[in-house]
Amino acid sequence: MSGYAVTNPSTGEVHAEYPTATDAEIDSAIAAADSAYRTWARQTSPEERAALVRRVAELHRERLDDLAAIIVREMGKPLSHATGEVEFAADITEYYADNWEKFTGDTPLEILGEGTAVINRGPIGPLLGIMPWNFPYYQLARFAAPNLVLGNPIILKHAPQCPESSAAIAQMYADAGFPEGAFVNVYATNEQAATIISDRRVQGVSVTGSERAGSAVAALAGANLKKVALELGGSDPFIVLSTEDLGAVVDQAVEARLDNSGQSCNAPKRFIVIEDLYDDFVEKFTAAMSATTMGDGFDDCAIGPLSSVLAAERLEEQVNGAVAQGATLATGGTRDGAFFTPTVLTDVTPEMDVYRQELFGPASTIYKVASEQEAVDLANGTDYGLGSYVYTTDPAQAARVAEGVEAGMVYINCVLADSPELPFGGVKRSGTSREMGLLAADEFVNKKLIRTAP
């Protein structure tokens, strides 16, 4: 039985299974990507490649309903969330098509001697993308689109529960006019992914996933002298220091925490609240979490199931462990198959395991602090450093806290404000790279110096 299957977490129904690639098919995929790099990428201009990428964005919109339904079946997210993801993937893809000149052109250098010097940006060769299940289209769009404009062919190894969406994506790239090998979808095992990374024809690997997966891939990439980009987990702080409308802040806190049924790397997971607002925040936040509607992704609901029964069991174990160690369960904490009720934990201390864990699902911890500095120290008291959120009415305080928080991203008085032009990524054990924005296009580029004598 193949590891690649579409299993609806709402019902447990297995819709389809897909055969794992043979070793010969893996070698053929690498050879096709290498051939595309040495022919198509070298014989076309960035403008021509950008036109093909733009067509992929159009196909996302033309096939919106079908694409959205696929990922509801694959990982259970509500249909409205799935539709929003497809639209965002289209926007990201279009962004790189529209801005190709900004990240493919030469950059002149000021030199001390006579003559000229420029940095020429060009492709480096085939890349492997190891993608996660939580955002099947969005995560891939921000990796594939800029690299295909640059001329780096893509070999895709998607999550085993996303075989239908990965096939649909590959079909879009083919239908847009990309040649064989420019975008290749493979149903590879972990061992075959290691083979791809080790192959000399493959020049880099991008991983979005768990800390454990990122560490393993980075070790293998390092051993083979390959560039690696990592976007890993997060336990983002949501810091509330002052507000003129606590109800509005709570509404945004709940909306951000429950985005994608709580399965988002950069969702706020630790809520750090100044003591004057703490009791009211806990009361309002807990009430709002408790009132959230759960259901099948195709029904009218705020959140769906977790991606699998295993994922729900893992979250249940974390929550039960926290309670056993002395945390207070304010609401939630119950599981039914892959469904997990929105959960709030308070009275969490540094001695508890949950203090250091990422809760990947609709569960939150809330902390009381007495000062701005205590809030920053608590926010930084984790191995993660992906995103962060700061709510305050004091602009000077906002600037201080944003400067002090150890994270790749800080959002002040707003949530869910990602946009194609804004870089995404973290520090510490949350990753090593940036995706989206023009910074993403510099991850896998040959920044070639061309020095010309007078």
FIKE-841373 format. One record per residue (C-alpha): x negated, y, z. Coordinates in pm, whole numbers, plus 50000, padded with zeros to 5 digits. Example, Ala and Ser with C-alpha at 12.3 -4.5 7.8 and 13.67 -1.06 7.14 Angstrom:
2
<drendren east="48770" north="49550" up="50780"/>
<drendren east="48633" north="49894" up="50714"/>
END
This chain:
454
<drendren east="50000" north="50000" up="50000"/>
<drendren east="49865" north="50341" up="49901"/>
<drendren east="49801" north="50610" up="50158"/>
<drendren east="49962" north="50862" up="49919"/>
<drendren east="50336" north="50868" up="49972"/>
<drendren east="50626" north="51112" up="49997"/>
<drendren east="50794" north="51043" up="50331"/>
<drendren east="51066" north="51287" up="50433"/>
<drendren east="51001" north="51357" up="50804"/>
<drendren east="51364" north="51460" up="50856"/>
<drendren east="51493" north="51116" up="50763"/>
<drendren east="51192" north="50886" up="50756"/>
<drendren east="51284" north="50789" up="50399"/>
<drendren east="50993" north="50701" up="50170"/>
<drendren east="51078" north="50862" up="49836"/>
<drendren east="50775" north="50748" up="49637"/>
<drendren east="50429" north="50600" up="49667"/>
<drendren east="50132" north="50679" up="49448"/>
<drendren east="49833" north="50453" up="49374"/>
<drendren east="49498" north="50553" up="49517"/>
<drendren east="49239" north="50633" up="49251"/>
<drendren east="48993" north="50367" up="49145"/>
<drendren east="48621" north="50439" up="49167"/>
<drendren east="48615" north="50452" up="48788"/>
<drendren east="48888" north="50717" up="48789"/>
<drendren east="48691" north="50922" up="49040"/>
<drendren east="48381" north="50911" up="48821"/>
<drendren east="48593" north="51003" up="48519"/>
<drendren east="48735" north="51303" up="48706"/>
<drendren east="48388" north="51427" up="48796"/>
<drendren east="48266" north="51376" up="48440"/>
<drendren east="48566" north="51567" up="48300"/>
<drendren east="48511" north="51858" up="48539"/>
<drendren east="48140" north="51868" up="48453"/>
<drendren east="48221" north="51866" up="48082"/>
<drendren east="48473" north="52147" up="48126"/>
<drendren east="48209" north="52353" up="48306"/>
<drendren east="47948" north="52301" up="48034"/>
<drendren east="48184" north="52368" up="47745"/>
<drendren east="48506" north="52554" up="47827"/>
<drendren east="48368" north="52769" up="48111"/>
<drendren east="48065" north="52873" up="47904"/>
<drendren east="48259" north="52935" up="47584"/>
<drendren east="48539" north="53150" up="47727"/>
<drendren east="48543" north="53494" up="47883"/>
<drendren east="48678" north="53578" up="48228"/>
<drendren east="48957" north="53767" up="48055"/>
<drendren east="49059" north="53455" up="47861"/>
<drendren east="49051" north="53240" up="48173"/>
<drendren east="49250" north="53504" up="48364"/>
<drendren east="49522" north="53485" up="48098"/>
<drendren east="49559" north="53112" up="48166"/>
<drendren east="49571" north="53174" up="48541"/>
<drendren east="49842" north="53434" up="48486"/>
<drendren east="50047" north="53173" up="48303"/>
<drendren east="50016" north="52944" up="48606"/>
<drendren east="50167" north="53221" up="48820"/>
<drendren east="50456" north="53248" up="48576"/>
<drendren east="50513" north="52872" up="48589"/>
<drendren east="50535" north="52886" up="48969"/>
<drendren east="50826" north="53127" up="48934"/>
<drendren east="50991" north="52941" up="48647"/>
<drendren east="50983" north="52612" up="48841"/>
<drendren east="51056" north="52768" up="49179"/>
<drendren east="51351" north="52551" up="49282"/>
<drendren east="51192" north="52221" up="49185"/>
<drendren east="50859" north="52308" up="49348"/>
<drendren east="51028" north="52416" up="49671"/>
<drendren east="51236" north="52099" up="49693"/>
<drendren east="50924" north="51885" up="49658"/>
<drendren east="50757" north="52022" up="49968"/>
<drendren east="51076" north="52005" up="50173"/>
<drendren east="51069" north="51631" up="50102"/>
<drendren east="50697" north="51603" up="50164"/>
<drendren east="50657" north="51787" up="50493"/>
<drendren east="51001" north="51895" up="50608"/>
<drendren east="50981" north="52274" up="50606"/>
<drendren east="51309" north="52465" up="50569"/>
<drendren east="51398" north="52533" up="50208"/>
<drendren east="51379" north="52911" up="50257"/>
<drendren east="51023" north="52873" up="50385"/>
<drendren east="50936" north="52647" up="50092"/>
<drendren east="51076" north="52896" up="49842"/>
<drendren east="50879" north="53176" up="50007"/>
<drendren east="50561" north="52970" up="49985"/>
<drendren east="50600" north="52911" up="49612"/>
<drendren east="50661" north="53281" up="49555"/>
<drendren east="50355" north="53374" up="49763"/>
<drendren east="50141" north="53123" up="49572"/>
<drendren east="50257" north="53288" up="49250"/>
<drendren east="50166" north="53632" up="49385"/>
<drendren east="49819" north="53513" up="49488"/>
<drendren east="49755" north="53348" up="49154"/>
<drendren east="49869" north="53658" up="48967"/>
<drendren east="49649" north="53880" up="49184"/>
<drendren east="49332" north="53709" up="49062"/>
<drendren east="49452" north="53718" up="48703"/>
<drendren east="49518" north="54091" up="48730"/>
<drendren east="49190" north="54176" up="48904"/>
<drendren east="48945" north="53960" up="48713"/>
<drendren east="48726" north="54258" up="48618"/>
<drendren east="48668" north="54349" up="48984"/>
<drendren east="48500" north="54021" up="49074"/>
<drendren east="48342" north="53902" up="48749"/>
<drendren east="48165" north="54216" up="48629"/>
<drendren east="47799" north="54308" up="48674"/>
<drendren east="47697" north="54521" up="48970"/>
<drendren east="47414" north="54770" up="48893"/>
<drendren east="47139" north="54802" up="49155"/>
<drendren east="46936" north="55106" up="49244"/>
<drendren east="46573" north="55004" up="49207"/>
<drendren east="46245" north="55156" up="49317"/>
<drendren east="46067" north="55103" up="48986"/>
<drendren east="46152" north="55178" up="48626"/>
<drendren east="46402" north="54986" up="48417"/>
<drendren east="46730" north="54836" up="48533"/>
<drendren east="46862" north="54559" up="48752"/>
<drendren east="47210" north="54413" up="48788"/>
<drendren east="47376" north="54135" up="48980"/>
<drendren east="47555" north="53915" up="48731"/>
<drendren east="47839" north="53706" up="48872"/>
<drendren east="47894" north="53367" up="48713"/>
<drendren east="48025" north="53019" up="48787"/>
<drendren east="47821" north="52751" up="48961"/>
<drendren east="48006" north="52438" up="48846"/>
<drendren east="48274" north="52193" up="48956"/>
<drendren east="48418" north="52231" up="49305"/>
<drendren east="48608" north="51990" up="49527"/>
<drendren east="48908" north="52126" up="49714"/>
<drendren east="49029" north="51925" up="50014"/>
<drendren east="49368" north="52073" up="50091"/>
<drendren east="49614" north="52038" up="50384"/>
<drendren east="49979" north="51942" up="50398"/>
<drendren east="50120" north="52243" up="50582"/>
<drendren east="50113" north="52485" up="50284"/>
<drendren east="50067" north="52265" up="49976"/>
<drendren east="50092" north="52544" up="49717"/>
<drendren east="49969" north="52850" up="49905"/>
<drendren east="49648" north="52694" up="50034"/>
<drendren east="49549" north="52570" up="49691"/>
<drendren east="49637" north="52892" up="49509"/>
<drendren east="49393" north="53099" up="49712"/>
<drendren east="49111" north="52853" up="49635"/>
<drendren east="49183" north="52754" up="49276"/>
<drendren east="49288" north="53084" up="49116"/>
<drendren east="48971" north="53291" up="49175"/>
<drendren east="48741" north="53001" up="49096"/>
<drendren east="48911" north="52917" up="48768"/>
<drendren east="48887" north="53280" up="48660"/>
<drendren east="48516" north="53259" up="48740"/>
<drendren east="48484" north="52934" up="48545"/>
<drendren east="48441" north="52682" up="48826"/>
<drendren east="48646" north="52368" up="48743"/>
<drendren east="48854" north="52230" up="49031"/>
<drendren east="48880" north="51873" up="49155"/>
<drendren east="49175" north="51854" up="49395"/>
<drendren east="49204" north="51604" up="49678"/>
<drendren east="49528" north="51695" up="49846"/>
<drendren east="49665" north="51556" up="50172"/>
<drendren east="49799" north="51199" up="50140"/>
<drendren east="50153" north="51317" up="50210"/>
<drendren east="50143" north="51569" up="49924"/>
<drendren east="50111" north="51354" up="49609"/>
<drendren east="50420" north="51491" up="49438"/>
<drendren east="50331" north="51857" up="49488"/>
<drendren east="49969" north="51802" up="49382"/>
<drendren east="50088" north="51630" up="49064"/>
<drendren east="50327" north="51920" up="48998"/>
<drendren east="50043" north="52169" up="49043"/>
<drendren east="49815" north="51977" up="48805"/>
<drendren east="50096" north="51969" up="48550"/>
<drendren east="50133" north="52347" up="48573"/>
<drendren east="49765" north="52400" up="48502"/>
<drendren east="49786" north="52163" up="48204"/>
<drendren east="50103" north="52330" up="48074"/>
<drendren east="49939" north="52673" up="48111"/>
<drendren east="49674" north="52565" up="47859"/>
<drendren east="49377" north="52470" up="48077"/>
<drendren east="49166" north="52204" up="47902"/>
<drendren east="49101" north="51856" up="48035"/>
<drendren east="48869" north="51867" up="48335"/>
<drendren east="48931" north="52230" up="48429"/>
<drendren east="49178" north="52120" up="48697"/>
<drendren east="49183" north="51755" up="48802"/>
<drendren east="49410" north="51601" up="49068"/>
<drendren east="49277" north="51282" up="49228"/>
<drendren east="49442" north="51057" up="49485"/>
<drendren east="49111" north="50991" up="49656"/>
<drendren east="49031" north="50814" up="49980"/>
<drendren east="48807" north="50983" up="50236"/>
<drendren east="48523" north="50758" up="50120"/>
<drendren east="48579" north="50863" up="49760"/>
<drendren east="48585" north="51228" up="49865"/>
<drendren east="48241" north="51170" up="50019"/>
<drendren east="48129" north="51026" up="49686"/>
<drendren east="48250" north="51338" up="49506"/>
<drendren east="48069" north="51568" up="49750"/>
<drendren east="47748" north="51367" up="49711"/>
<drendren east="47757" north="51374" up="49330"/>
<drendren east="47500" north="51611" up="49183"/>
<drendren east="47747" north="51737" up="48924"/>
<drendren east="47969" north="51884" up="49198"/>
<drendren east="47838" north="52213" up="49333"/>
<drendren east="48058" north="52293" up="49631"/>
<drendren east="48349" north="52195" up="49849"/>
<drendren east="48627" north="52391" up="50018"/>
<drendren east="48815" north="52242" up="50313"/>
<drendren east="49127" north="52366" up="50482"/>
<drendren east="49217" north="52140" up="50770"/>
<drendren east="49126" north="52026" up="51117"/>
<drendren east="48808" north="52107" up="51304"/>
<drendren east="48713" north="51737" up="51294"/>
<drendren east="48758" north="51714" up="50916"/>
<drendren east="48568" north="52037" up="50858"/>
<drendren east="48277" north="51923" up="51071"/>
<drendren east="48251" north="51591" up="50886"/>
<drendren east="48265" north="51752" up="50542"/>
<drendren east="48018" north="52026" up="50638"/>
<drendren east="47769" north="51766" up="50760"/>
<drendren east="47794" north="51574" up="50433"/>
<drendren east="47778" north="51889" up="50222"/>
<drendren east="47471" north="52005" up="50413"/>
<drendren east="47298" north="51673" up="50363"/>
<drendren east="47356" north="51712" up="49989"/>
<drendren east="47267" north="52083" up="49976"/>
<drendren east="47615" north="52187" up="49868"/>
<drendren east="47790" north="52514" up="49944"/>
<drendren east="48086" north="52456" up="50176"/>
<drendren east="48376" north="52685" up="50268"/>
<drendren east="48574" north="52601" up="50581"/>
<drendren east="48914" north="52726" up="50697"/>
<drendren east="48998" north="52534" up="51010"/>
<drendren east="49226" north="52558" up="51313"/>
<drendren east="49326" north="52846" up="51533"/>
<drendren east="49473" north="52926" up="51871"/>
<drendren east="49555" north="53287" up="51798"/>
<drendren east="49626" north="53529" up="52084"/>
<drendren east="49928" north="53760" up="52080"/>
<drendren east="49841" north="54044" up="52316"/>
<drendren east="50119" north="54268" up="52450"/>
<drendren east="49991" north="54575" up="52638"/>
<drendren east="50266" north="54831" up="52587"/>
<drendren east="50578" north="54879" up="52378"/>
<drendren east="50883" north="55100" up="52350"/>
<drendren east="51099" north="54807" up="52236"/>
<drendren east="51017" north="54476" up="52402"/>
<drendren east="51309" north="54304" up="52231"/>
<drendren east="51163" north="54384" up="51888"/>
<drendren east="50821" north="54258" up="51996"/>
<drendren east="50973" north="53932" up="52119"/>
<drendren east="51164" north="53890" up="51792"/>
<drendren east="50838" north="53922" up="51598"/>
<drendren east="50658" north="53691" up="51839"/>
<drendren east="50917" north="53417" up="51790"/>
<drendren east="50931" north="53468" up="51414"/>
<drendren east="50554" north="53436" up="51385"/>
<drendren east="50528" north="53139" up="51621"/>
<drendren east="50797" north="52941" up="51441"/>
<drendren east="50686" north="53020" up="51087"/>
<drendren east="50655" north="52692" up="50895"/>
<drendren east="50815" north="52514" up="51192"/>
<drendren east="50520" north="52619" up="51408"/>
<drendren east="50264" north="52452" up="51182"/>
<drendren east="50051" north="52745" up="51073"/>
<drendren east="49681" north="52782" up="51155"/>
<drendren east="49705" north="53157" up="51210"/>
<drendren east="50035" north="53161" up="51398"/>
<drendren east="50017" north="53315" up="51747"/>
<drendren east="50004" north="53032" up="51999"/>
<drendren east="49881" north="53201" up="52319"/>
<drendren east="50088" north="53498" up="52438"/>
<drendren east="49892" north="53730" up="52666"/>
<drendren east="50116" north="53988" up="52835"/>
<drendren east="50037" north="54277" up="53067"/>
<drendren east="50185" north="54213" up="53412"/>
<drendren east="50439" north="54499" up="53398"/>
<drendren east="50605" north="54338" up="53094"/>
<drendren east="50537" north="53973" up="53172"/>
<drendren east="50859" north="53868" up="53345"/>
<drendren east="51085" north="54034" up="53087"/>
<drendren east="50877" north="53893" up="52801"/>
<drendren east="50896" north="53538" up="52939"/>
<drendren east="51271" north="53565" up="52988"/>
<drendren east="51343" north="53703" up="52640"/>
<drendren east="51090" north="53483" up="52460"/>
<drendren east="51212" north="53166" up="52630"/>
<drendren east="51575" north="53248" up="52554"/>
<drendren east="51496" north="53312" up="52188"/>
<drendren east="51292" north="52992" up="52153"/>
<drendren east="51570" north="52793" up="52319"/>
<drendren east="51831" north="52934" up="52080"/>
<drendren east="51640" north="52833" up="51766"/>
<drendren east="51827" north="52603" up="51530"/>
<drendren east="51655" north="52285" up="51411"/>
<drendren east="51762" north="52065" up="51122"/>
<drendren east="51685" north="51890" up="50797"/>
<drendren east="51483" north="52121" up="50573"/>
<drendren east="51762" north="52120" up="50315"/>
<drendren east="52013" north="52242" up="50576"/>
<drendren east="52057" north="52597" up="50705"/>
<drendren east="51810" north="52599" up="50994"/>
<drendren east="51530" north="52811" up="51139"/>
<drendren east="51284" north="52524" up="51173"/>
<drendren east="51262" north="52169" up="51045"/>
<drendren east="51082" north="51866" up="51180"/>
<drendren east="50710" north="51846" up="51221"/>
<drendren east="50528" north="51700" up="50923"/>
<drendren east="50540" north="51345" up="51059"/>
<drendren east="50636" north="51140" up="51363"/>
<drendren east="50265" north="51113" up="51443"/>
<drendren east="50232" north="51492" up="51452"/>
<drendren east="50532" north="51519" up="51685"/>
<drendren east="50393" north="51247" up="51911"/>
<drendren east="50062" north="51431" up="51931"/>
<drendren east="50234" north="51755" up="52035"/>
<drendren east="50447" north="51565" up="52287"/>
<drendren east="50133" north="51420" up="52442"/>
<drendren east="49977" north="51766" up="52474"/>
<drendren east="50286" north="51919" up="52634"/>
<drendren east="50336" north="51627" up="52874"/>
<drendren east="49970" north="51643" up="52967"/>
<drendren east="49998" north="52014" up="53045"/>
<drendren east="50298" north="51956" up="53271"/>
<drendren east="50122" north="51667" up="53445"/>
<drendren east="49829" north="51899" up="53516"/>
<drendren east="50053" north="52164" up="53671"/>
<drendren east="50185" north="52385" up="53391"/>
<drendren east="50548" north="52498" up="53408"/>
<drendren east="50778" north="52388" up="53126"/>
<drendren east="51005" north="52689" up="53075"/>
<drendren east="51197" north="52531" up="52786"/>
<drendren east="51175" north="52251" up="52533"/>
<drendren east="50928" north="51967" up="52545"/>
<drendren east="51153" north="51699" up="52397"/>
<drendren east="51098" north="51493" up="52082"/>
<drendren east="51341" north="51307" up="51856"/>
<drendren east="51150" north="51132" up="51579"/>
<drendren east="50956" north="51403" up="51399"/>
<drendren east="51170" north="51681" up="51553"/>
<drendren east="51029" north="51871" up="51850"/>
<drendren east="51223" north="52135" up="52040"/>
<drendren east="51073" north="52486" up="52064"/>
<drendren east="50865" north="52481" up="52379"/>
<drendren east="50726" north="52738" up="52623"/>
<drendren east="50461" north="52666" up="52886"/>
<drendren east="50363" north="52906" up="53165"/>
<drendren east="50124" north="52888" up="53462"/>
<drendren east="49849" north="52742" up="53245"/>
<drendren east="49503" north="52759" up="53401"/>
<drendren east="49152" north="52712" up="53259"/>
<drendren east="49129" north="52372" up="53427"/>
<drendren east="49406" north="52231" up="53206"/>
<drendren east="49337" north="52062" up="52872"/>
<drendren east="49604" north="52270" up="52697"/>
<drendren east="49408" north="52586" up="52781"/>
<drendren east="49153" north="52485" up="52515"/>
<drendren east="49379" north="52302" up="52268"/>
<drendren east="49552" north="52414" up="51953"/>
<drendren east="49926" north="52344" up="51973"/>
<drendren east="50021" north="52268" up="51613"/>
<drendren east="50398" north="52284" up="51630"/>
<drendren east="50669" north="52499" up="51791"/>
<drendren east="50502" north="52524" up="52133"/>
<drendren east="50353" north="52827" up="52310"/>
<drendren east="50168" north="52920" up="52626"/>
<drendren east="50222" north="53254" up="52803"/>
<drendren east="49967" north="53423" up="53030"/>
<drendren east="49991" north="53722" up="53265"/>
<drendren east="49703" north="53974" up="53275"/>
<drendren east="49640" north="54284" up="53485"/>
<drendren east="49431" north="54489" up="53245"/>
<drendren east="49323" north="54544" up="52886"/>
<drendren east="48982" north="54389" up="52954"/>
<drendren east="49135" north="54082" up="53113"/>
<drendren east="49352" north="54040" up="52803"/>
<drendren east="49050" north="54061" up="52572"/>
<drendren east="48850" north="53818" up="52787"/>
<drendren east="49137" north="53569" up="52788"/>
<drendren east="49185" north="53608" up="52413"/>
<drendren east="48817" north="53531" up="52359"/>
<drendren east="48815" north="53238" up="52602"/>
<drendren east="48850" north="52978" up="52327"/>
<drendren east="48632" north="52808" up="52071"/>
<drendren east="48867" north="52933" up="51798"/>
<drendren east="48858" north="53271" up="51628"/>
<drendren east="49099" north="53282" up="51335"/>
<drendren east="49363" north="53553" up="51373"/>
<drendren east="49494" north="53773" up="51653"/>
<drendren east="49781" north="54010" up="51724"/>
<drendren east="49780" north="54326" up="51934"/>
<drendren east="50087" north="54522" up="52045"/>
<drendren east="50035" north="54862" up="52200"/>
<drendren east="50167" north="55216" up="52167"/>
<drendren east="49817" north="55359" up="52221"/>
<drendren east="49614" north="55386" up="51896"/>
<drendren east="49286" north="55424" up="52084"/>
<drendren east="49360" north="55110" up="52284"/>
<drendren east="49452" north="54925" up="51966"/>
<drendren east="49116" north="55015" up="51815"/>
<drendren east="48925" north="54905" up="52127"/>
<drendren east="49103" north="54572" up="52150"/>
<drendren east="49069" north="54505" up="51778"/>
<drendren east="48697" north="54568" up="51809"/>
<drendren east="48665" north="54347" up="52115"/>
<drendren east="48862" north="54042" up="52001"/>
<drendren east="48648" north="53766" up="51851"/>
<drendren east="48853" north="53680" up="51543"/>
<drendren east="48838" north="53700" up="51167"/>
<drendren east="49164" north="53894" up="51150"/>
<drendren east="49347" north="54138" up="51378"/>
<drendren east="49706" north="54248" up="51315"/>
<drendren east="49821" north="54552" up="51511"/>
<drendren east="50193" north="54584" up="51581"/>
<drendren east="50285" north="54347" up="51299"/>
<drendren east="50312" north="53978" up="51212"/>
<drendren east="50336" north="53776" up="50890"/>
<drendren east="50155" north="54056" up="50711"/>
<drendren east="49934" north="53839" up="50488"/>
<drendren east="49899" north="53963" up="50133"/>
<drendren east="49700" north="53850" up="49826"/>
<drendren east="49454" north="54139" up="49853"/>
<drendren east="49375" north="54080" up="50224"/>
<drendren east="49094" north="53840" up="50315"/>
<drendren east="49185" north="53540" up="50530"/>
<drendren east="48942" north="53352" up="50753"/>
<drendren east="48789" north="53317" up="51096"/>
<drendren east="48481" north="53287" up="51312"/>
<drendren east="48354" north="53039" up="51571"/>
<drendren east="48514" north="52698" up="51518"/>
<drendren east="48789" north="52840" up="51299"/>
<drendren east="48575" north="52843" up="50988"/>
<drendren east="48294" north="52997" up="50787"/>
<drendren east="48451" north="53155" up="50484"/>
<drendren east="48710" north="53397" up="50351"/>
<drendren east="48997" north="53324" up="50117"/>
<drendren east="49227" north="53569" up="49940"/>
<drendren east="49122" north="53919" up="49850"/>
<drendren east="48808" north="53992" up="49656"/>
<drendren east="48589" north="53837" up="49927"/>
<drendren east="48728" north="53496" up="49828"/>
<drendren east="48584" north="53531" up="49481"/>
<drendren east="48231" north="53559" up="49622"/>
<drendren east="48231" north="53219" up="49796"/>
<drendren east="48126" north="53005" up="49497"/>
<drendren east="47942" north="53245" up="49267"/>
<drendren east="47596" north="53255" up="49117"/>
<drendren east="47491" north="53608" up="49202"/>
<drendren east="47222" north="53620" up="48940"/>
<drendren east="46968" north="53900" up="48936"/>
<drendren east="46891" north="54031" up="48585"/>
<drendren east="46591" north="54266" up="48592"/>
<drendren east="46501" north="54450" up="48273"/>
<drendren east="46181" north="54641" up="48208"/>
<drendren east="46205" north="54989" up="48055"/>
END
